[in-house]
Amino acid sequence: MIVTGAFLADYARRADDKLDVLGAVWDWCVLPDLTHSLKAYLVVLLQRGPDDVGVPGQMRVSVSDTVSDEPVHTAVLPVSGTLDGEQQAVAFPIALRCRTTGRHVIRIAMRDGDPGFTFSLDVRTLR
């Protein structure tokens, strides 16, 4: 299984083996201040191969900021449900606590050594 795309959205859900998305592909977001969490849906597009049939998947998600090279957040998310087709989409509600404004990098990989898929989000505050 490989990640072919990912983005943040206001809302996302799977229904009838389809993906419903509202307010997608964030480039930036505004928080009242850094004490508030960033709340969004992480949408990930996957392509499955013949060797993936019947094998549960796990996505490794890491979020980095400009303060350190070490990720601020890490998570392992399950890829489950009826994954019968080659093209798949999964969505997860997320809440991230940001320690700084500026560019945050989100990386999603399916296994160790996988270069994965990376995108970024510019976090801004009102104050």
N, C-alpha and C positions, 0 to 999 in steps of 0.2 A: 504494500500500500504506500502510495506517495502523496504528499500534499501538493496540489496544483494551484492553490490559491487560498487566501484567508483575508478577512477584514472584520472590522467592528461595525455593529449596527445598533439602532435604538431597540429593535425587537426582531427576533427570528424564531421560527419553529418549523419542525418537520411534520407534514401531514400528507397522508396518501402517497408516501414515497416522493414527495415534492418538498421544496423549501419555500416558505413564505418569509419575506424579509421586509422590514420597514426602516427607513432612515439609514441606509447602508453606505459603506465605504467612507469612514471618517478619515479626514486628514489631520484634524485638530479637534480639541474639545476645551471647554471652559469650565473650571470648577470654582465654586464660591471662594474657596481657599484650600490650602493643602491639608486641612483637617478633615475634609470631605473625601469620600471614596469616589473613584471613577466607576460608574455602573454602566455596563453595556452587554451586548451579546457578542461572543466570539464565534464567527462563522468560518468553518474550514471546509474547503472543497478537496475531495480525495479521488484518486484513481486507483482502483483495485485490479490486481492481476490474478491469474488462475491459481497461484499459490496462496492467495489470501482468503479463498473460500473456506468458511467455517473456522477461521482463525480470529480470535478476538484481538482487536488492535488497541494500542495505547498511544496517545499523543503526549509528547513532552513539550510543555510550554514554558518559556522563560521570558521575563521582561527585564530589560536593562535600561538604565538612565545615564546621564552624563556625569554622575558623581563617582562611579566606580565601574570597573570592568566586570565585577561580580553581579549576577542577576539580583534584582530587587525582589522579584517573585519567581517561584518555580511551581509547577504543578504537573501531575500526570493525570490526564483525562481519558476515560474509557471511550472507545468507539464501539458501540453496541447497537442492538436493534436488528431490524431486517435489512441487511446489507447485501441485497441480491444482485444489483446492477454493477456495472463497471464504474460509472460515475456516481459519486456519493457526496452528500453534504451533511454536516453535523453542526449543531449550534449549542453553545453553552452560555448561560448567564454568568457573568464575572463581575467582581468588585475588586478594584485595585487601589491601594493606598499609595499615592505618589509622594516622594520626599522632596521633589524639586520640580520646577517648571521646565519646559523645553522638550527636546526630542526624546521619546522613549521608543526602544526597539523591541518588537515582539517576534520571537523565533519559535517555530513549531517544527518538531522533528518526530518521526515515527519510531526511530530506534537509535541506539548509540552509533555514532559515526555517520549518521545521515545528515547531509548538509541542510536539509529541511527547507522551510520557506520563511522568509523574513519580511516584515513590513514595519513601518514606523508611525508614530502618533505624536503630534506636538501638543503638549499639555500646557494650558494657560490658566491663569487665575484672575478673578475680578479685583483682588487686592494685591 
